[in-house]
Amino acid sequence: MNKILAHLTGEIISTNSAEAFTLKKKSFFGEVSGEKIQYSLSEALYLVEKGKIEIIQKNKPLNFNELLNKLKKIDSRIQLKYPVFRDLREKGYVVKTALKFGADFRVYEKGKTPNEEHAKWIVFVEHESKKFSWQDFSAKNRVAHSTKKNLLIAILDEESDVSYYEVSWIKT
């Protein structure tokens, strides 16, 4: 497959490349927006890191570090969220944004198709040094419960290793 050519315009990374539509169908990267595929910031970073996409801004290709520095201005938490995105994708999960739920990601079980089936988990990413209260935990749990998903808290350590804690409701 040829490298996908995409453009960063403002805060949006998109392309109308035929290869992008093929990758969307095969691996669920990006979302169709009109006649284009639009990528989340984490998806774009991942695809650049894997050499599948080249992102252009103002006629200049951006390498991974240049793109990361630009994306930090759009999302100050991208360095925290991206290692979790990469880890989950490399484990075979489909990972999508969860902005409308107030979370970082929604994650689909292996073999499940986004937009046809519901995500199993809603993910909140935190750094190991951040403390959060029982009220914060309760709020995250309520979001997961109200969206009929299991809560997955991803804790990123200083070495960018990720530990996951899953919370689910038990019916008695």
N, C-alpha and C positions, 0 to 999 in steps of 0.2 A: 504494500500500500504506500502511495506517495505521502509525503509529509503534508499535513493540513496547513494551509495558510489562513491565519485569522488576524483580526485587527482589534486593538484596544482603542476604543473611542470613548472618552470620558471614563465612566465606570463599567462599561460594557465590553465584553470580549465576544466577538461573533464572527461567523464565516458563512458563506453560501457554497462552500466547497462540496462537491459530490462525495468525497471521501468522508467528510464530517457526517453526512447523512447516513453513510454506510456504518461508520463507527457508532453512531447513535443507535441504529437498529441492532447492531451486534453486541455492544457493550454498555449501552445506556449512558453514554457521556453526552452532556448538553441537553438543552430543551429546544424544541422547535418554536421559533418566534417569527411568524410570517414566513418569509422565504429563506430564513437563515437558521442556523444553529447558534444558540447563545450558551456560553459556558459560565458556570459559577467560577469564582476566583480560585477555589481549591482544585476544581477540575482542570482549569487552565494550567495551573502550576504543575499538577501531576503529569499532564500530557506533554508539557515542555520538558520536564525532568526525564520522561520516558522517550523523548525524541520523536513523538508522534505529531507534534504541532509546532509551528513557528508563529510567534505573535509579533505583529508589526505595529509600531506606533509612530506616526508622522514619518512614514517611509523608512523607518529604522527597525531592523529585527532586534528583539530583546532576548538576552540570554536569561537563564533561570534567576540569577541574582539581581539583574536589572529589573526583571518582572516583579520579583518579590519586593524590592524596594518601592516600586510604583504601587503595588497592591497594598502595602502597609499604610499608604495614605488614604486608601479607600476603606480598608478594614484593619483597624489597629490590632485586632486579635488574630490576624491571619497566621502569624508565626506560631501561635498556640494551637490553632485549629488544623493547620495543614498536616502536621505529623500524624494526627489522628485520622484524617481523611486518607492519607497514604497507607497507613497501617491497615485500615479496614478494607480498602480497595485491594491491597496485596493479599489479603486473606480471602478474597473472592466475593466480598459483599458489594452491592450497589449502594452508593452513598449520595444522597441529595441534600440540598439545603432545607432548613426547617424554619426559615425566617418567619413565616406566617404563624408558626406555633411558639415563637419566642425562644427557640432552641437553636443549637448550632447545626445539627444534621438529623436526617431521618435515614434509617438504614433498613434495607430489605434483606430478608433471608436469602441464602444462596438459591438460585434458580427461580426466584420470584421476579415478576416484571412490574416496574414502576408504572403507574397510571392504569394498570389492570388489577393490581392487588395492593393491599395496604402494607406499609412499612411495619416491621415488627417492633423496632426500637426508635425512640427519640433520644438524641444524644446531646448532652451538655458537656463541654470541655472546660476543664479547670487545670491550673498549674498546681503542683504539689505544695507550693508555698502559700497558696491562698486558703484561708479559712472561710468556711461558710456556715451559717447558723442553721439550726433546726428549721427555722422559718424558711430559709432559702431552699433547704432540702425538701420541705413540705410543698413549697410552691412548685418546684421542679416535678415532684411526684404527682401533684394535681394536674399539671399540664400533660404529663404522660397518660394519666388515667382518663382525663377528659378527651384525649385524642385516640384512646383505645390502643395505646402502645406501651411497651415496657420501657422503663426508664433505664438508660445506660449512661453512667457517669464515667467519663474518660479523664483520667488523671495523667498529666504529662510531667515527667520528672526533668531534672537538669540535663540529662543526657538525651532528651527527647524520646525516651522509652515511654510506652503507654500502658497503663493498667486500667482495666475496666471493672466497674461494679454495676451489676444489673439488679434492678428492683422491679418486681412484678407483684401483682395483687393475687392473693389466694382466696378463693371462695370457700367458705366453710358451711 
